[in-house]
Amino acid sequence: MSTIEASELILNKRGAIYHLDLLPGEIADTVITVGDPARVEKISRHFDGVSHKKKQREFVTHTGRLGQKTISVMSTGIGPDNIDIALTELDALFNIDFHSRTEKKNRTRLNIIRIGTCGSLQADVECDSIVASTHAIGLDNLMHFYPFRMDDHEQSMLGAFRQQIALLPALQPYCTTADPHLLATFASNCHAGITVTCPGFYAPQGRNLRSGLSMPALNTQLSAFRWSNMRILNFEMETAAIYALGKLLGHQCLSLSTIVANRQAKTFSEHPDAAIERLIQHVLRNL
């Protein structure tokens, strides 16, 4: 098995993975990811004990115990580019031997559960409700750099998306799917449907402050999309990248999001912190 060179697998002075500043053993195989670093402590305060804390740039990690289970919560920062770093380095912590710099024979499958916020694209999916992303459509370009292959189910969804949504020719979306076991475990009392992942917060999500929009009808088209009796419920900035890269690396992934803005009704949550706390409690209850 070939050795991974120092320029490819970058370790710091203590031998920890470069961006996350973590060593194997400082992270659990069940990981809750959040975008906001401040949200890490809002989750870990519910643990029965915290054994490891690390902070490096936007990547904050707390590992601890909840009942008999060891879990970690880690902030990724915002966007698919940060997911590229976070998931690749998480996988390396379990599936690469840092001493020999070779892949391990026996692979570890991680459970990765995203807790996030998002905007609703449907008037009836109201602020403060929770969306479980059964599928994700990526408008970002992250997976163009990986040998990701969609299955027939995902190809069918992508075909319908291309027929119904008028994208600029340069945009090449991809489709991916949640882990069915995690979905069955966590999706109760949630809206379940398709999520679109955008590479930005303003124009990519149809917000026009001063710059204008190249696709002014995009949100209307996304809201009207239908495929196999399903519809697009929400959009945000990480889910498709987590699902696709997680699947490529052999991990089980699920994204759960609190609606803080309803883009159809033009409303924003009056109590977003309380709504996010309800999502946190929902996830921890079902772990």
C-alpha positions in Angstrom: 0.0 0.0 0.0 1.4 3.4 -1.0 2.6 5.9 1.5 0.8 9.3 1.6 3.3 12.1 1.4 3.7 14.9 3.9 2.4 17.5 1.4 -0.9 15.5 1.1 -1.6 14.3 4.6 -0.5 17.3 6.6 0.2 16.8 10.3 1.2 19.5 12.8 4.0 19.4 15.4 2.0 17.2 17.8 1.1 14.8 15.0 -2.5 16.0 14.7 -4.4 16.5 11.4 -3.7 19.9 10.1 -7.0 21.9 10.1 -8.9 20.1 12.8 -5.9 19.8 15.2 -7.2 16.4 16.3 -5.4 13.1 17.0 -7.0 9.7 16.5 -8.8 9.0 19.8 -9.9 12.6 20.3 -12.9 12.2 18.1 -15.9 9.7 18.3 -17.3 7.7 15.4 -20.6 9.5 15.9 -20.1 13.2 15.0 -22.7 16.0 15.1 -21.6 18.8 12.7 -22.7 22.4 13.0 -21.7 25.5 10.9 -21.4 28.0 13.8 -18.5 27.4 16.2 -20.6 28.9 19.1 -23.1 26.2 18.6 -20.7 23.5 19.7 -20.9 24.4 23.3 -24.7 24.7 23.1 -24.7 21.0 22.3 -21.8 19.7 24.5 -23.4 21.4 27.6 -25.9 18.5 27.4 -23.2 15.9 27.6 -22.6 14.0 30.8 -18.9 14.8 30.5 -16.5 16.3 28.0 -13.1 14.6 27.6 -11.5 16.6 24.7 -11.8 20.2 23.5 -10.0 21.6 20.5 -10.2 24.9 18.7 -8.4 25.6 15.4 -9.7 28.4 13.1 -13.4 27.8 12.6 -13.1 24.1 13.5 -14.1 23.6 17.2 -14.5 20.1 18.5 -15.9 18.7 21.8 -15.8 15.0 22.5 -17.7 13.6 25.4 -20.1 11.1 26.8 -23.9 11.0 26.6 -25.1 8.2 28.7 -23.1 5.2 27.6 -22.3 6.6 24.2 -19.2 8.6 23.2 -20.0 11.4 20.7 -18.4 14.4 19.2 -19.7 17.8 18.0 -17.7 19.7 15.6 -18.1 23.1 13.8 -17.3 23.2 10.1 -17.8 26.8 9.3 -20.0 27.7 6.3 -20.0 26.2 2.8 -19.1 23.2 0.7 -15.4 24.1 0.7 -15.2 23.8 4.5 -17.1 20.4 4.3 -14.3 19.2 1.9 -11.8 19.8 4.7 -13.9 18.7 7.6 -15.1 15.3 6.2 -11.8 14.4 4.6 -9.9 15.0 7.8 -12.5 13.2 9.9 -12.2 10.2 7.6 -8.4 10.3 7.8 -8.5 10.2 11.7 -10.1 6.8 11.5 -9.0 5.3 8.2 -5.4 6.3 7.8 -2.5 5.2 10.0 -0.7 8.4 10.8 2.6 6.6 11.7 2.9 4.6 8.5 0.9 7.1 6.4 -1.0 4.3 4.8 -4.7 3.5 4.6 -5.9 1.0 7.2 -7.2 -2.4 6.0 -10.2 -2.3 8.2 -12.3 0.7 7.6 -14.4 2.6 10.2 -17.8 3.9 9.1 -18.8 7.1 10.8 -22.2 8.4 11.6 -22.3 12.1 10.7 -25.4 14.2 11.6 -25.6 17.8 10.6 -27.6 20.2 12.8 -28.1 23.4 10.8 -30.4 26.3 9.9 -32.0 26.9 6.5 -34.6 28.8 4.5 -37.9 27.2 3.5 -39.0 27.2 -0.1 -42.6 26.2 0.7 -45.2 28.4 2.4 -46.5 25.5 4.5 -43.0 24.6 5.9 -43.1 27.3 8.5 -40.4 29.0 10.5 -39.2 27.0 13.6 -40.1 23.6 12.0 -37.5 20.9 11.3 -36.6 19.5 7.9 -35.0 16.1 7.4 -33.2 16.0 4.1 -34.1 12.8 2.3 -32.1 13.9 -0.8 -29.9 16.8 -1.6 -29.2 18.6 -4.9 -25.8 20.4 -5.0 -25.5 23.7 -7.0 -21.9 23.9 -5.8 -18.9 22.4 -7.7 -17.2 20.4 -4.9 -18.0 16.9 -6.2 -16.8 17.8 -9.7 -13.3 17.2 -8.3 -14.1 13.7 -7.0 -15.0 10.5 -8.8 -18.5 10.6 -7.4 -21.1 8.5 -9.3 -24.8 8.9 -8.9 -27.0 5.8 -8.8 -30.0 5.3 -11.0 -32.4 6.8 -8.4 -30.2 10.0 -8.1 -29.8 10.2 -11.9 -33.6 10.2 -12.3 -33.9 13.0 -9.8 -31.2 15.0 -11.6 -32.9 14.5 -15.0 -36.1 15.9 -13.6 -34.3 18.8 -12.0 -32.6 19.7 -15.3 -35.9 19.6 -17.1 -37.7 21.8 -14.6 -35.0 24.3 -13.5 -33.5 26.8 -15.9 -29.9 27.0 -14.7 -27.0 28.9 -16.4 -25.1 26.4 -18.6 -22.0 26.7 -16.4 -23.9 25.2 -13.5 -23.7 21.4 -13.3 -25.8 20.1 -10.3 -25.4 16.8 -8.7 -27.9 14.7 -6.6 -27.3 12.5 -3.6 -29.2 10.8 -0.8 -29.4 10.6 3.0 -28.4 7.4 4.8 -31.7 5.4 5.2 -31.0 4.1 8.7 -30.2 7.6 10.1 -33.2 9.0 8.3 -35.5 6.4 9.9 -34.0 7.1 13.3 -34.2 10.9 13.3 -36.9 12.0 10.8 -40.0 11.5 13.1 -42.0 14.7 13.7 -40.0 16.4 10.9 -40.8 17.6 7.4 -39.0 15.2 5.0 -38.0 16.2 1.5 -35.4 17.4 -0.9 -32.8 20.1 0.1 -30.8 22.2 -2.3 -27.3 23.2 -1.4 -26.1 26.6 -2.6 -22.5 27.9 -2.8 -23.5 31.2 -1.2 -26.0 33.0 1.0 -27.1 36.0 -1.1 -27.5 35.8 -4.9 -27.1 31.9 -4.9 -30.2 31.9 -2.6 -32.0 34.6 -4.6 -31.3 37.5 -2.3 -30.9 40.8 -4.1 -29.6 43.6 -2.0 -27.6 45.7 -4.5 -25.9 43.4 -7.0 -28.8 42.0 -9.0 -29.5 38.3 -9.9 -28.5 36.3 -13.0 -31.3 33.8 -12.4 -34.2 35.9 -10.8 -36.8 33.1 -11.3 -34.7 30.4 -9.6 -36.5 30.4 -6.2 -39.9 30.2 -7.9 -38.7 27.3 -10.0 -37.2 25.5 -7.0 -40.4 25.8 -5.1 -42.4 24.4 -8.0 -40.2 21.4 -8.6 -41.8 18.0 -8.3 -40.2 14.5 -8.6 -41.7 11.2 -7.7 -44.3 12.9 -5.4 -41.5 14.9 -3.7 -40.7 18.5 -3.6 -37.8 20.8 -2.6 -38.5 22.0 0.9 -35.5 24.1 1.8 -32.0 25.3 0.8 -28.8 25.9 2.7 -25.0 25.6 2.2 -23.7 22.2 3.3 -26.0 19.2 3.0 -25.3 17.9 -0.6 -21.5 18.1 0.0 -21.9 16.2 3.2 -24.0 13.5 1.7 -22.0 13.0 -1.5 -18.5 13.2 0.0 -19.7 11.1 3.0 -21.1 8.4 0.6 -17.9 8.4 -1.4 -15.8 7.8 1.8 -18.2 5.1 3.0 -19.9 7.0 5.9 -23.6 7.4 7.0 -24.8 11.0 6.8 -28.0 12.9 7.7 -28.8 16.6 7.7 -31.5 18.1 9.9 -32.3 21.8 9.7 -34.3 24.3 11.6 -36.3 26.7 9.3 -35.3 30.2 10.3 -36.5 32.0 7.2 -39.6 31.3 5.0 -38.7 32.7 1.6 -42.2 32.3 0.3 -43.9 34.0 3.2 -41.0 36.5 3.6 -40.8 35.8 7.3 -38.0 35.2 9.7 -38.1 33.2 13.0 -39.0 35.4 16.0 -37.2 33.0 18.4 -34.4 31.2 16.3 -32.3 30.2 19.4 -35.3 28.4 20.9 -36.0 26.7 17.6 -32.4 25.5 17.3 -32.4 24.3 20.8 -35.5 22.1 20.0 -33.6 20.6 17.1 -30.6 19.9 19.4 -32.8 18.2 21.9 -34.5 16.1 19.1 -31.1 14.8 17.9 -29.7 14.1 21.4 -32.9 12.2 22.4 -32.6 9.9 19.4 -28.9 9.2 19.5 
